[in-house]
Amino acid sequence: MVINKLEKEKVDFHTFTRREDKIKKIVLKAAPGLDLEDLKEELEFEGVEVVSIINLRSRSENVESHSYQLCVKKETNLRDVYKIRHVQNTRVKWETYAKKNKITQCYRCQQFGHSQANCHKQPNCVKCAGKHLTPNCRLPRNIKNDVKCINCCGNHTANFSQCPVYLEHLEKSDEMKNKNTKKPHKAVNKIISSEKPYSQVTAGPRQENHQNRPVYEGKSQEMNEMAQIAQELREINKICNLGKIIHLLKEMKKELMQATSFADHAQIIMKYEELYQK
C-alpha cells in the first residue's frame, strides 16, 4: 500500500479523506479557554464520538474565541448532539458549521490544501514555527509579538489572514474555480460556404433524384460510430464532469513531469483526486 511505504520510508506526506469516509463538522458555542482534552472527554462521556476538536481562533487577531469546531463521525446523529445543553458546568449552544475560508489549512503542519486528520508530516507550531504541536508551545496562548510564520517566516502567526503564502493559495484557488466554471462557446449551427451564393444557401432543400445518388456505405458507418461515441460521452458527462476531468488531467500531467520522486508523484495524484471531488 502506498501509505505504508511512505510511512516506512519516513516521508512527509498527506492524504485526502475518501468521500465515503467524510466526517461531520459542527460548532460548539461555549466559554473561551476550555481545555480541549477535557472537553473531548466530557462529550465522549455524553455519547458523542469526537474525531477532533479545535478552538476557532480569529485569523486576524489570533485570540481564542468562544467557538469550537468539532469533527464527529459521519454516522453521528446530530439531533442527539444538539440535546446536550451543558458542558463543564456551562450552558452551551450548537450551530451548523459554515466554512468561511476558501483554503483548508492543516492544524498540524500549518500548510494549506489538506486537514490535520490526514497529515503525516512533521508538526509545526502556528505561533513560533517550532517543530512541535501548537498546544505544546511554551509561548502564552494569546501572544501577539515574538511570533513567526512557518510558511513565509514573517512576524505573524501561520494562520494570519494576510499571510502572503495564504493569499497566494487563495488566488490560485480562485483561478482554478474560474477555469472550471467558464461556459463553453456555443457552436455555430450553420456555416455558409463562400463557394455558393447566399440565395442558394437560403433557398431551402431541393428535390433530388435519389436513384442516381451514390451511397457511401463506409462514410455512413463512420458517421454512425461517431454519433454513438458522442452519445456515450454525453451519458458519461451526466455522471461526471468530463470537462473538469480533462482540465485536471492536463494540470496533473504538468506537475508529474516536473516531479522527481515517488513521494512527489503520490502526493500530486492524491491532490488532484481531492480537487476533482470538490
N, C-alpha and C positions, 0 to 999 in steps of 0.2 A: 504493500500500500504506500502511496506517495507520502502521506503524513508521517507514517512510521519511519520511512527512510530519511526524511528531513530531520525528524527529532533525533534519530540515531547519529546523524552527522552533525548535530548541534547547529543547525542552520536557523537563523532568524527568519521567520515567515509568519504569515497569517492566512486564514481561510475565510470562507463565507458560509453562512448558515443556509442549508438547503431549505427550499420553500416548505417542505413538509415538516421541518424542524423549527420553524419560526416560533418565536415567543411573543407573549403579550406584554405590552407596557402600560402601566398606569401611574398616576401621580398621587402621592400622599401629601396632604397639607397638614403640617404639624409644627411644633416649636422648632426653631433653628438650633443647630448644635447637638442634635441627638447622636448618640453613639450608634454607628451603623450596624455593628455586630449584635449589640443588644436589641436593636430594632428588628433585625432579621430573625433573631431567636424568638422574640415575642410573637411575631407574625406567624412563624412556623408552628409555634405552640397553639395558635388560633386555627391552624389547619391550612395556612397559605404556603405553598411550595415556592419559595423565593429563589430565583436563579441568581440575581444580583440586585444590589441597591446602591444608589449614589445620591449625593445631595446636588440639586440643580443650581450650581453656583452661577452668579451673573458673569457673563463673558467680559463685560466692560470693567467691572469693579472687583471681580474675583472675591466676593464675600459670600458666606453661607446664607442660604435662603431658607424659608420655611417649607420649601417644596422638595420632595424626594421622589426620584424616579425608581419604580420597581419593575423588574423583569420577572414575570412568572411564567410557568409552563403553559403551553398552548391549550391544554385541556382544562385549565383552571376556569371555574365558573365565577366570573367577576361579580355577579349578583351576590354571591356568598361573601366575597371580599368586602363589598360596599356595606354590608351589615355590621362590620366592625366599626364601632364609634369611638372607642377609647384605646389608646396605645400609650404605655408608660405613664399612666395616670393623667393623660392629657386627651382632651376631646380632639378628634381628627376629622378630616374631610377628604373624600376621594374625588378625583377628577380623571377624565379620559386624557390620554397623552396625545398632545399635538406637537409634532416635530416642527420646530421653528427654523433650525439651521439646515441649510441645504447639504452640508457636508458632514458626514459622520466622523467623529474623532474618537480614537481609542483612549480610554482612561488608563491603560497600562503603559503603552509606549509613546502616547501623545501624537502619533502620526495620524494621517487622515485616510479615509476610504475603507475602514473596517472598524469593528467593535471589539471591546475588551474580551467578550466571550470567545472570540475566535483568534485571539492573539497569542502567538508562541514566540514573541520577540522579547529581548531584554527590557525590563521595565525602565521607564524614565519618569522622574518626578515632574509634575506640572509646574512646581514653584521654583525649584533650584536646578533642574536639569540633571540631578544626580541619578545614579544607576540604582534606584530603589523605587518602590511603590509610594505614591503620594501620601497615604496615611502614615507611612513610616518616616516621613520627613521631620527633621528636628526644628525646622522653622515654624514660627507661630502660624496658626490657621489663617488669619486674615491679614497676613503681611502684604504690604504693597511695594516696599522698597527692597533692594538687595535680592531681587528675583531674576531669573534667567530663563529664556525660552529655549527649549531643546531643538526647536525647528529652525529658528533664524538667529539664535544667540543674542537676541535683543533683550532690553531691560524691561521685560514684562513676562507674565505667565504664559504657558504654552496654549492656553485656551482664550487668549485675548482676541477680541473680535476684529481688531485692526492689525493683527499679525500679518506681515507681507506674504508669508507662506500660505496662511489660511486664505487670504484674498486671492492669491494665485490659483489655488484649488477651486475656489468659488467661481472664478472667471472661466476656468476650463470646464466646470460643470455646466455653466450657462451656455457655453459654446456647443457642448455635446447635446444639450437639450434642444437648442435651436436647430441643430442639424437634423435631429430625429423628428422634429415637428414641422419641417418645411413641407409644403404641399407640392406634389409634382405638377408640372405644367400640363395642361390639357392638350391632348394631341389634336392636330387639325383633322377634321372629318374628311375633307376632300381637297385634293391637290389639283390645281388647274395646270395642265401642261401647256407650255408655250408653243408647242407644235400644232395645236388645234386652235381655231378661232373661238372666241367666247360664245358665239351663237350656237356652235355645235355642242359645246360642253353643257350649256344650259337648256338645250332643246329637249332633253329627256331621252329615254330609251327608244330605240327604233326597232322595228321588226326585222328579224334576220332569218335567213334560210338555214335552220338548224341541221338540215340533212347534209348540206355541203360543208358544215363547220367541222374541222378536225377535232378529235377528242384526245387530250393529252392525259393519258391514264397515270403516267408516272408523276406528273406535276400535281394531279388531283390527289393522289395518295399522299404525297409530301405535304400538301396543304391540310389534309385531314389529320395527319400526325402532328403538325404544328398546332392545329386547333385543339387537339387532345392534350398536348403539353401545356398550352395556355390555360385550359380548363383545370388541369391538375394543379397548376401553380396558383390559380385563383382559390381553389379549395384549400390548399396549404396555407395561403395567406389569411384565410378565415381563422385558422388555428393559431398561427404565429405571424409576427410582423417580419415578412421577408426583407423589406427594405432596411429595417433596423439590423437584422442579422447580417446582411451583406456589408453594411457600413461598419459594424463592429468587427467583422472578419478582416476587412481591409486594414483597420486601425491596429488590430491584434497582430497581423502579419508584419507590419512595420516594426512593432516593438519586439517581436520574436526574432526578427532578423538582426536586431541590434544586441539582443541578449546573448550572453556567452556561457552561462552555467545552467545546469539542470534546475536549480532552485529558482533562478530568474524565470525560466520557461514555465515552471509550475505556477508561480505567483501571477504571471501575466495571464495565463489561461483562466485561473480562478477569478482574477479581477474582471475579465470580460464576461464571465458567466454571471457574476453579480450585476454587472451593468445591464445585461440583457433582461434580468428579472425585474429591474426597476421599472 
